[in-house]
Amino acid sequence: MENKLYGAVLLKARQILDYIASADEAPTLRELDEHLDISKPTIYKILKTLEYCGYIRVEGEDKHYYLGTIFLQYAQSVNNSFNIEDIARPYLKELRDATKETVNLGIIEDNSVVLLSKLESTNSIKLVSYIGGKMHMYSSAMGKAVLATYNDKQLSEYLANITFEQLTPNTITNTQKLLENINTIRQQGYSIDDIENQPGVYCLGFALNKNGRNFGAFSISTPEYRMDTEKKKRFVELGQQTQQKILNAI
């Protein structure tokens, strides 16, 4: 039996807040009435209540509606209690056990990937990485997976603040090739570090993006000699399944 939801006015208030949050410019009452399937008098009453609670603010003679600063407090509280490592770990452990290869979790900080967690392969390989260590975004599977989620402005800012370094013969070291690789990643939904970050190591990367926010990325790392076409296909499927499980849990 489907759960019954109580408080229809709360659902309508959510629609109003969602529209205000997603609008390119702060809407007026008229615009809200034109775009929402809620009567104008009801929208107005809900707006007055939301304003009283501090959830929205009204500015200008035409009365444009903005989200209230109280949401900054809520966001900070969420950030303080949110831990992507705790959420992702059980799913990454399942992935490590299924692939029998090393699985890594990282976040983006100062245009680099910071390694948060590493679940070692049962067929141990020596990876030159450690918790808290950093990797270039342009050379790592996790980094490139996240770069593929960036818009043009974010990519331009990133490229303006890096210097390419040749880590292996396969490392991408120019902007055009990186942009071409990013387009490929966007089309296929995952990234590949084809021995670009560390000699002999092949990685598949998956970004963790939800509601316009990046929570990091994870990768499957294996020695080049253990990877083949069939294994890659299976690892991609397992990685994408894990990606969805983590995103559903966020």
CYANA upper distance limits for C-alpha pairs under 8 A (distance plus 0.5 A):
  7 GLY  CA     11 LEU  CA      7.47
  8 ALA  CA     12 LYS  CA      6.95
  9 VAL  CA     13 ALA  CA      6.57
  9 VAL  CA     46 ILE  CA      8.35
 10 LEU  CA     14 ARG  CA      6.63
 11 LEU  CA     15 GLN  CA      6.91
 12 LYS  CA     16 ILE  CA      6.90
 12 LYS  CA     38 ILE  CA      7.96
 13 ALA  CA     17 LEU  CA      6.68
 13 ALA  CA     46 ILE  CA      6.89
 13 ALA  CA     47 LEU  CA      8.49
 13 ALA  CA     50 LEU  CA      8.45
 14 ARG  CA     18 ASP  CA      6.46
 15 GLN  CA     19 TYR  CA      6.68
 15 GLN  CA     36 LEU  CA      8.19
 16 ILE  CA     20 ILE  CA      6.77
 16 ILE  CA     32 LEU  CA      7.91
 16 ILE  CA     36 LEU  CA      8.20
 16 ILE  CA     43 ILE  CA      8.22
 17 LEU  CA     21 ALA  CA      6.56
 17 LEU  CA     67 LEU  CA      7.83
 18 ASP  CA     22 SER  CA      6.64
 19 TYR  CA     23 ALA  CA      6.43
 19 TYR  CA     32 LEU  CA      8.24
 20 ILE  CA     26 ALA  CA      6.92
 20 ILE  CA     27 PRO  CA      7.03
 20 ILE  CA     65 TYR  CA      7.54
 20 ILE  CA     66 TYR  CA      6.99
 20 ILE  CA     67 LEU  CA      7.36
 21 ALA  CA     66 TYR  CA      8.30
 21 ALA  CA     67 LEU  CA      7.29
 23 ALA  CA     27 PRO  CA      7.55
 26 ALA  CA     64 HIS  CA      5.93
 26 ALA  CA     65 TYR  CA      5.92
 26 ALA  CA     66 TYR  CA      6.20
 27 PRO  CA     31 GLU  CA      6.24
 27 PRO  CA     32 LEU  CA      7.02
 27 PRO  CA     64 HIS  CA      5.80
 27 PRO  CA     65 TYR  CA      6.14
 27 PRO  CA     66 TYR  CA      8.28
 28 THR  CA     32 LEU  CA      6.83
 28 THR  CA     62 ASP  CA      7.48
 28 THR  CA     63 LYS  CA      6.46
 28 THR  CA     64 HIS  CA      5.13
 28 THR  CA     65 TYR  CA      6.58
 29 LEU  CA     33 ASP  CA      6.65
 29 LEU  CA     40 LYS  CA      8.27
 29 LEU  CA     43 ILE  CA      8.15
 29 LEU  CA     44 TYR  CA      7.61
 29 LEU  CA     63 LYS  CA      8.11
 29 LEU  CA     64 HIS  CA      8.05
 29 LEU  CA     65 TYR  CA      8.38
 30 ARG  CA     34 GLU  CA      6.75
 31 GLU  CA     35 HIS  CA      6.80
 32 LEU  CA     36 LEU  CA      6.31
 32 LEU  CA     43 ILE  CA      8.20
 33 ASP  CA     37 ASP  CA      8.01
 33 ASP  CA     38 ILE  CA      7.43
 33 ASP  CA     39 SER  CA      7.37
 33 ASP  CA     40 LYS  CA      5.92
 33 ASP  CA     43 ILE  CA      7.74
 38 ILE  CA     42 THR  CA      7.21
 38 ILE  CA     43 ILE  CA      6.98
 39 SER  CA     43 ILE  CA      6.76
 40 LYS  CA     44 TYR  CA      6.68
 41 PRO  CA     45 LYS  CA      6.77
 42 THR  CA     46 ILE  CA      6.66
 43 ILE  CA     47 LEU  CA      6.54
 44 TYR  CA     48 LYS  CA      6.77
 45 LYS  CA     49 THR  CA      6.91
 46 ILE  CA     50 LEU  CA      6.58
 47 LEU  CA     51 GLU  CA      6.51
 47 LEU  CA     56 ILE  CA      8.14
 48 LYS  CA     52 TYR  CA      6.69
 49 THR  CA     53 CYS  CA      6.80
 50 LEU  CA     54 GLY  CA      6.71
 50 LEU  CA     55 TYR  CA      5.61
 50 LEU  CA     56 ILE  CA      6.28
 51 GLU  CA     55 TYR  CA      6.29
 51 GLU  CA     56 ILE  CA      5.37
 51 GLU  CA     57 ARG  CA      6.21
 51 GLU  CA     58 VAL  CA      8.16
 54 GLY  CA     68 GLY  CA      6.11
 54 GLY  CA     69 THR  CA      8.05
 54 GLY  CA     70 ILE  CA      6.88
 55 TYR  CA     67 LEU  CA      6.49
 55 TYR  CA     68 GLY  CA      5.10
 55 TYR  CA     69 THR  CA      7.94
 55 TYR  CA     70 ILE  CA      6.83
 55 TYR  CA     71 PHE  CA      7.70
 56 ILE  CA     65 TYR  CA      7.09
 56 ILE  CA     66 TYR  CA      5.96
 56 ILE  CA     67 LEU  CA      4.82
 56 ILE  CA     68 GLY  CA      4.64
 56 ILE  CA     69 THR  CA      8.40
 57 ARG  CA     65 TYR  CA      6.36
 57 ARG  CA     66 TYR  CA      5.79
 57 ARG  CA     67 LEU  CA      6.72
 57 ARG  CA     68 GLY  CA      5.96
 58 VAL  CA     63 LYS  CA      6.09
 58 VAL  CA     64 HIS  CA      6.07
 58 VAL  CA     65 TYR  CA      5.29
 58 VAL  CA     66 TYR  CA      6.84
 59 GLU  CA     63 LYS  CA      5.80
 59 GLU  CA     64 HIS  CA      5.91
 59 GLU  CA     65 TYR  CA      7.20
 59 GLU  CA     66 TYR  CA      8.33
 60 GLY  CA     64 HIS  CA      6.81
 67 LEU  CA     71 PHE  CA      7.97
 69 THR  CA     73 GLN  CA      7.80
 70 ILE  CA     74 TYR  CA      7.09
 71 PHE  CA     75 ALA  CA      6.48
 72 LEU  CA     76 GLN  CA      6.66
 73 GLN  CA     77 SER  CA      6.76
 74 TYR  CA     78 VAL  CA      6.74
 75 ALA  CA     79 ASN  CA      6.64
 76 GLN  CA     80 ASN  CA      6.64
 77 SER  CA     81 SER  CA      6.91
 78 VAL  CA     82 PHE  CA      6.27
 83 ASN  CA     87 ILE  CA      7.06
 84 ILE  CA     88 ALA  CA      6.40
 84 ILE  CA    215 PHE  CA      7.38
 84 ILE  CA    250 ILE  CA      8.43
 85 GLU  CA     89 ARG  CA      6.23
 85 GLU  CA    105 LEU  CA      8.02
 85 GLU  CA    116 LEU  CA      7.61
 85 GLU  CA    117 SER  CA      7.70
 86 ASP  CA     90 PRO  CA      8.38
 87 ILE  CA    246 ILE  CA      7.50
 87 ILE  CA    249 ALA  CA      7.40
 87 ILE  CA    250 ILE  CA      7.66
 88 ALA  CA     92 LEU  CA      6.55
 88 ALA  CA    246 ILE  CA      6.17
 89 ARG  CA     93 LYS  CA      6.49
 90 PRO  CA     94 GLU  CA      6.87
 91 TYR  CA     95 LEU  CA      6.80
 91 TYR  CA    242 THR  CA      6.63
 91 TYR  CA    245 LYS  CA      7.62
 91 TYR  CA    246 ILE  CA      7.35
 92 LEU  CA     96 ARG  CA      6.60
 92 LEU  CA    103 VAL  CA      7.16
 92 LEU  CA    119 LEU  CA      8.21
 92 LEU  CA    242 THR  CA      7.58
 93 LYS  CA     97 ASP  CA      6.65
 93 LYS  CA    103 VAL  CA      8.37
 93 LYS  CA    119 LEU  CA      7.37
 94 GLU  CA     98 ALA  CA      6.58
 95 LEU  CA     99 THR  CA      6.54
 95 LEU  CA    100 LYS  CA      8.49
 95 LEU  CA    103 VAL  CA      7.86
 95 LEU  CA    238 LEU  CA      7.36
 95 LEU  CA    239 GLY  CA      7.71
 95 LEU  CA    242 THR  CA      7.40
 96 ARG  CA    100 LYS  CA      5.80
 96 ARG  CA    101 GLU  CA      6.13
 96 ARG  CA    102 THR  CA      6.61
 96 ARG  CA    103 VAL  CA      6.22
 96 ARG  CA    119 LEU  CA      7.28
 96 ARG  CA    120 GLU  CA      8.15
 96 ARG  CA    121 SER  CA      7.22
 96 ARG  CA    220 ILE  CA      8.45
 97 ASP  CA    101 GLU  CA      8.11
 97 ASP  CA    122 THR  CA      8.44
 99 THR  CA    235 PHE  CA      7.32
100 LYS  CA    121 SER  CA      5.91
100 LYS  CA    122 THR  CA      6.02
100 LYS  CA    123 ASN  CA      7.01
101 GLU  CA    120 GLU  CA      7.49
101 GLU  CA    121 SER  CA      4.68
101 GLU  CA    122 THR  CA      7.13
101 GLU  CA    123 ASN  CA      7.20
101 GLU  CA    124 SER  CA      8.30
101 GLU  CA    220 ILE  CA      7.10
101 GLU  CA    221 SER  CA      6.73
101 GLU  CA    222 THR  CA      6.38
102 THR  CA    118 LYS  CA      7.51
102 THR  CA    119 LEU  CA      6.11
102 THR  CA    120 GLU  CA      5.06
102 THR  CA    121 SER  CA      4.65
102 THR  CA    122 THR  CA      8.35
102 THR  CA    124 SER  CA      8.39
102 THR  CA    220 ILE  CA      6.36
102 THR  CA    221 SER  CA      5.72
102 THR  CA    222 THR  CA      7.19
103 VAL  CA    118 LYS  CA      6.37
103 VAL  CA    119 LEU  CA      5.69
103 VAL  CA    120 GLU  CA      7.18
103 VAL  CA    121 SER  CA      7.95
103 VAL  CA    218 PHE  CA      7.52
103 VAL  CA    219 SER  CA      6.11
103 VAL  CA    220 ILE  CA      5.16
103 VAL  CA    221 SER  CA      6.71
104 ASN  CA    115 LEU  CA      7.66
104 ASN  CA    116 LEU  CA      8.21
104 ASN  CA    117 SER  CA      6.24
104 ASN  CA    118 LYS  CA      5.00
104 ASN  CA    119 LEU  CA      6.83
104 ASN  CA    218 PHE  CA      5.81
104 ASN  CA    219 SER  CA      5.70
104 ASN  CA    220 ILE  CA      7.08
104 ASN  CA    221 SER  CA      8.14
105 LEU  CA    115 LEU  CA      6.55
105 LEU  CA    116 LEU  CA      6.04
105 LEU  CA    117 SER  CA      5.56
105 LEU  CA    118 LYS  CA      6.94
105 LEU  CA    216 GLY  CA      7.90
105 LEU  CA    217 ALA  CA      6.44
105 LEU  CA    218 PHE  CA      4.82
105 LEU  CA    219 SER  CA      7.21
106 GLY  CA    113 VAL  CA      6.41
106 GLY  CA    114 VAL  CA      5.78
106 GLY  CA    115 LEU  CA      4.86
106 GLY  CA    116 LEU  CA      5.52
106 GLY  CA    117 SER  CA      7.40
106 GLY  CA    142 MET  CA      7.61
106 GLY  CA    216 GLY  CA      6.06
106 GLY  CA    217 ALA  CA      6.01
106 GLY  CA    218 PHE  CA      6.62
107 ILE  CA    113 VAL  CA      6.09
107 ILE  CA    114 VAL  CA      5.85
107 ILE  CA    115 LEU  CA      7.26
107 ILE  CA    116 LEU  CA      7.48
107 ILE  CA    215 PHE  CA      7.19
107 ILE  CA    216 GLY  CA      4.56
107 ILE  CA    217 ALA  CA      6.87
108 ILE  CA    112 SER  CA      6.10
108 ILE  CA    113 VAL  CA      5.25
108 ILE  CA    114 VAL  CA      6.62
108 ILE  CA    143 GLY  CA      8.14
108 ILE  CA    216 GLY  CA      6.60
109 GLU  CA    113 VAL  CA      6.80
109 GLU  CA    114 VAL  CA      7.03
111 ASN  CA    136 HIS  CA      8.01
111 ASN  CA    137 MET  CA      7.29
111 ASN  CA    158 TYR  CA      7.22
111 ASN  CA    162 ILE  CA      8.41
112 SER  CA    134 LYS  CA      6.61
112 SER  CA    135 MET  CA      6.21
112 SER  CA    136 HIS  CA      5.63
112 SER  CA    137 MET  CA      5.94
112 SER  CA    143 GLY  CA      7.74
113 VAL  CA    134 LYS  CA      5.86
113 VAL  CA    135 MET  CA      5.56
113 VAL  CA    136 HIS  CA      6.79
113 VAL  CA    137 MET  CA      6.53
113 VAL  CA    142 MET  CA      7.69
113 VAL  CA    143 GLY  CA      6.46
114 VAL  CA    131 ILE  CA      8.34
114 VAL  CA    132 GLY  CA      6.22
114 VAL  CA    133 GLY  CA      6.17
114 VAL  CA    134 LYS  CA      5.08
114 VAL  CA    135 MET  CA      7.16
115 LEU  CA    129 SER  CA      8.32
115 LEU  CA    130 TYR  CA      7.37
115 LEU  CA    131 ILE  CA      5.69
115 LEU  CA    132 GLY  CA      5.65
115 LEU  CA    133 GLY  CA      6.07
115 LEU  CA    134 LYS  CA      6.84
115 LEU  CA    135 MET  CA      8.48
116 LEU  CA    131 ILE  CA      6.05
116 LEU  CA    132 GLY  CA      6.56
117 SER  CA    131 ILE  CA      6.54
118 LYS  CA    130 TYR  CA      8.29
118 LYS  CA    131 ILE  CA      7.63
120 GLU  CA    124 SER  CA      7.26
121 SER  CA    125 ILE  CA      7.48
125 ILE  CA    222 THR  CA      8.02
125 ILE  CA    223 PRO  CA      7.58
127 LEU  CA    201 VAL  CA      8.38
128 VAL  CA    198 GLN  CA      8.01
129 SER  CA    133 GLY  CA      6.84
135 MET  CA    139 SER  CA      8.17
135 MET  CA    140 SER  CA      7.16
135 MET  CA    143 GLY  CA      8.38
136 HIS  CA    140 SER  CA      6.70
136 HIS  CA    143 GLY  CA      7.31
137 MET  CA    141 ALA  CA      8.23
137 MET  CA    142 MET  CA      7.59
137 MET  CA    143 GLY  CA      4.15
137 MET  CA    144 LYS  CA      6.11
137 MET  CA    147 LEU  CA      7.85
138 TYR  CA    143 GLY  CA      6.64
138 TYR  CA    144 LYS  CA      6.12
138 TYR  CA    147 LEU  CA      8.45
138 TYR  CA    172 ILE  CA      7.58
138 TYR  CA    178 LEU  CA      7.61
139 SER  CA    143 GLY  CA      7.66
139 SER  CA    144 LYS  CA      7.58
139 SER  CA    171 THR  CA      6.52
139 SER  CA    172 ILE  CA      7.17
139 SER  CA    193 ASP  CA      7.21
139 SER  CA    196 GLU  CA      5.99
139 SER  CA    197 ASN  CA      5.64
140 SER  CA    144 LYS  CA      6.61
140 SER  CA    192 ILE  CA      8.48
140 SER  CA    193 ASP  CA      6.09
140 SER  CA    196 GLU  CA      7.48
140 SER  CA    197 ASN  CA      6.16
140 SER  CA    203 CYS  CA      8.37
141 ALA  CA    145 ALA  CA      6.55
141 ALA  CA    191 SER  CA      5.98
141 ALA  CA    192 ILE  CA      5.83
141 ALA  CA    193 ASP  CA      5.24
141 ALA  CA    203 CYS  CA      6.39
141 ALA  CA    204 LEU  CA      6.20
141 ALA  CA    205 GLY  CA      4.94
141 ALA  CA    206 PHE  CA      8.17
141 ALA  CA    219 SER  CA      6.97
142 MET  CA    146 VAL  CA      6.95
142 MET  CA    191 SER  CA      7.96
142 MET  CA    204 LEU  CA      8.31
142 MET  CA    205 GLY  CA      5.30
142 MET  CA    206 PHE  CA      6.87
142 MET  CA    207 ALA  CA      7.26
142 MET  CA    216 GLY  CA      8.44
142 MET  CA    217 ALA  CA      5.78
142 MET  CA    218 PHE  CA      6.29
142 MET  CA    219 SER  CA      6.43
143 GLY  CA    147 LEU  CA      6.69
143 GLY  CA    205 GLY  CA      8.46
143 GLY  CA    217 ALA  CA      8.10
144 LYS  CA    148 ALA  CA      6.67
144 LYS  CA    182 ILE  CA      7.38
144 LYS  CA    185 ILE  CA      8.46
144 LYS  CA    191 SER  CA      6.71
144 LYS  CA    192 ILE  CA      8.46
144 LYS  CA    205 GLY  CA      8.10
145 ALA  CA    149 THR  CA      7.59
145 ALA  CA    182 ILE  CA      8.42
145 ALA  CA    185 ILE  CA      7.45
145 ALA  CA    190 TYR  CA      6.69
145 ALA  CA    191 SER  CA      5.66
145 ALA  CA    205 GLY  CA      6.22
145 ALA  CA    206 PHE  CA      6.09
145 ALA  CA    207 ALA  CA      5.67
145 ALA  CA    217 ALA  CA      7.70
146 VAL  CA    150 TYR  CA      7.43
146 VAL  CA    206 PHE  CA      8.30
146 VAL  CA    207 ALA  CA      5.80
146 VAL  CA    208 LEU  CA      8.39
146 VAL  CA    214 ASN  CA      8.15
146 VAL  CA    216 GLY  CA      7.86
146 VAL  CA    217 ALA  CA      7.37
147 LEU  CA    155 LEU  CA      7.56
147 LEU  CA    182 ILE  CA      7.46
148 ALA  CA    182 ILE  CA      5.62
148 ALA  CA    183 ASN  CA      7.57
148 ALA  CA    185 ILE  CA      6.79
148 ALA  CA    186 ARG  CA      6.25
149 THR  CA    186 ARG  CA      8.06
149 THR  CA    207 ALA  CA      8.33
149 THR  CA    209 ASN  CA      8.37
150 TYR  CA    154 GLN  CA      6.06
150 TYR  CA    155 LEU  CA      6.39
151 ASN  CA    155 LEU  CA      6.68
152 ASP  CA    156 SER  CA      6.60
153 LYS  CA    157 GLU  CA      6.73
154 GLN  CA    158 TYR  CA      6.66
155 LEU  CA    159 LEU  CA      6.61
156 SER  CA    160 ALA  CA      6.58
157 GLU  CA    161 ASN  CA      7.02
158 TYR  CA    162 ILE  CA      7.15
159 LEU  CA    175 THR  CA      7.90
164 PHE  CA    172 ILE  CA      8.33
164 PHE  CA    173 THR  CA      5.65
164 PHE  CA    174 ASN  CA      7.54
165 GLU  CA    171 THR  CA      8.35
165 GLU  CA    173 THR  CA      7.03
166 GLN  CA    171 THR  CA      6.14
166 GLN  CA    172 ILE  CA      8.01
166 GLN  CA    173 THR  CA      6.97
167 LEU  CA    171 THR  CA      6.45
167 LEU  CA    196 GLU  CA      7.28
167 LEU  CA    197 ASN  CA      6.42
167 LEU  CA    198 GLN  CA      7.34
168 THR  CA    195 ILE  CA      7.59
168 THR  CA    196 GLU  CA      6.12
168 THR  CA    197 ASN  CA      7.01
168 THR  CA    198 GLN  CA      7.00
168 THR  CA    199 PRO  CA      6.62
169 PRO  CA    196 GLU  CA      7.79
170 ASN  CA    194 ASP  CA      7.57
170 ASN  CA    195 ILE  CA      6.70
170 ASN  CA    196 GLU  CA      5.36
171 THR  CA    195 ILE  CA      8.07
171 THR  CA    196 GLU  CA      4.76
171 THR  CA    197 ASN  CA      7.13
172 ILE  CA    177 LYS  CA      7.10
172 ILE  CA    178 LEU  CA      6.77
172 ILE  CA    196 GLU  CA      7.73
173 THR  CA    177 LYS  CA      8.17
173 THR  CA    178 LEU  CA      8.14
174 ASN  CA    178 LEU  CA      6.89
175 THR  CA    179 LEU  CA      6.64
176 GLN  CA    180 GLU  CA      6.75
177 LYS  CA    181 ASN  CA      6.64
178 LEU  CA    182 ILE  CA      6.62
179 LEU  CA    183 ASN  CA      6.77
180 GLU  CA    184 THR  CA      6.97
181 ASN  CA    185 ILE  CA      6.79
182 ILE  CA    186 ARG  CA      6.76
183 ASN  CA    187 GLN  CA      6.89
184 THR  CA    188 GLN  CA      6.76
185 ILE  CA    189 GLY  CA      6.09
185 ILE  CA    190 TYR  CA      5.93
185 ILE  CA    191 SER  CA      5.74
186 ARG  CA    190 TYR  CA      7.79
189 GLY  CA    206 PHE  CA      8.17
190 TYR  CA    204 LEU  CA      7.39
190 TYR  CA    205 GLY  CA      6.19
190 TYR  CA    206 PHE  CA      5.80
190 TYR  CA    207 ALA  CA      8.15
190 TYR  CA    236 VAL  CA      8.11
191 SER  CA    204 LEU  CA      6.12
191 SER  CA    205 GLY  CA      5.31
191 SER  CA    206 PHE  CA      7.11
192 ILE  CA    202 TYR  CA      8.02
192 ILE  CA    203 CYS  CA      6.27
192 ILE  CA    204 LEU  CA      5.24
192 ILE  CA    205 GLY  CA      6.70
193 ASP  CA    197 ASN  CA      7.38
193 ASP  CA    202 TYR  CA      6.19
193 ASP  CA    203 CYS  CA      5.41
193 ASP  CA    204 LEU  CA      6.85
193 ASP  CA    205 GLY  CA      8.22
194 ASP  CA    201 VAL  CA      7.97
194 ASP  CA    202 TYR  CA      5.65
194 ASP  CA    203 CYS  CA      7.19
195 ILE  CA    199 PRO  CA      6.18
195 ILE  CA    200 GLY  CA      6.26
195 ILE  CA    201 VAL  CA      5.64
195 ILE  CA    202 TYR  CA      5.64
195 ILE  CA    203 CYS  CA      8.21
195 ILE  CA    224 GLU  CA      7.95
196 GLU  CA    202 TYR  CA      8.48
197 ASN  CA    201 VAL  CA      8.18
200 GLY  CA    223 PRO  CA      6.24
200 GLY  CA    224 GLU  CA      5.85
200 GLY  CA    225 TYR  CA      8.36
201 VAL  CA    221 SER  CA      7.23
201 VAL  CA    222 THR  CA      6.31
201 VAL  CA    223 PRO  CA      5.13
201 VAL  CA    224 GLU  CA      5.84
202 TYR  CA    221 SER  CA      6.31
202 TYR  CA    222 THR  CA      5.92
202 TYR  CA    223 PRO  CA      6.39
202 TYR  CA    224 GLU  CA      5.76
202 TYR  CA    227 MET  CA      8.19
203 CYS  CA    219 SER  CA      6.78
203 CYS  CA    220 ILE  CA      5.90
203 CYS  CA    221 SER  CA      4.88
203 CYS  CA    222 THR  CA      6.82
204 LEU  CA    219 SER  CA      5.82
204 LEU  CA    220 ILE  CA      5.77
204 LEU  CA    221 SER  CA      7.27
204 LEU  CA    236 VAL  CA      7.83
205 GLY  CA    217 ALA  CA      7.50
205 GLY  CA    218 PHE  CA      6.32
205 GLY  CA    219 SER  CA      4.77
205 GLY  CA    220 ILE  CA      7.18
206 PHE  CA    217 ALA  CA      6.04
206 PHE  CA    218 PHE  CA      6.01
206 PHE  CA    219 SER  CA      6.71
206 PHE  CA    239 GLY  CA      7.54
206 PHE  CA    240 GLN  CA      7.77
206 PHE  CA    243 GLN  CA      7.26
207 ALA  CA    214 ASN  CA      8.11
207 ALA  CA    215 PHE  CA      8.50
207 ALA  CA    216 GLY  CA      6.75
207 ALA  CA    217 ALA  CA      4.73
207 ALA  CA    218 PHE  CA      7.15
207 ALA  CA    243 GLN  CA      8.14
208 LEU  CA    214 ASN  CA      6.39
208 LEU  CA    215 PHE  CA      5.86
208 LEU  CA    216 GLY  CA      5.88
208 LEU  CA    217 ALA  CA      5.64
208 LEU  CA    218 PHE  CA      8.25
208 LEU  CA    243 GLN  CA      7.28
208 LEU  CA    246 ILE  CA      8.32
208 LEU  CA    247 LEU  CA      7.21
209 ASN  CA    213 ARG  CA      5.99
209 ASN  CA    214 ASN  CA      4.88
209 ASN  CA    215 PHE  CA      6.46
209 ASN  CA    216 GLY  CA      7.96
209 ASN  CA    247 LEU  CA      7.98
210 LYS  CA    214 ASN  CA      7.07
210 LYS  CA    215 PHE  CA      8.23
210 LYS  CA    247 LEU  CA      7.25
220 ILE  CA    235 PHE  CA      8.32
220 ILE  CA    239 GLY  CA      8.26
222 THR  CA    226 ARG  CA      7.07
222 THR  CA    227 MET  CA      7.51
223 PRO  CA    227 MET  CA      7.53
227 MET  CA    231 LYS  CA      6.65
227 MET  CA    232 LYS  CA      7.01
228 ASP  CA    232 LYS  CA      6.52
229 THR  CA    233 LYS  CA      6.80
230 GLU  CA    234 ARG  CA      6.85
231 LYS  CA    235 PHE  CA      6.52
232 LYS  CA    236 VAL  CA      6.57
233 LYS  CA    237 GLU  CA      6.89
234 ARG  CA    238 LEU  CA      6.71
235 PHE  CA    239 GLY  CA      6.36
236 VAL  CA    240 GLN  CA      6.58
237 GLU  CA    241 GLN  CA      6.69
238 LEU  CA    242 THR  CA      6.66
239 GLY  CA    243 GLN  CA      6.54
240 GLN  CA    244 GLN  CA      6.75
241 GLN  CA    245 LYS  CA      6.82
242 THR  CA    246 ILE  CA      6.72
243 GLN  CA    247 LEU  CA      6.72
244 GLN  CA    248 ASN  CA      6.53
245 LYS  CA    249 ALA  CA      6.84
246 ILE  CA    250 ILE  CA      6.88
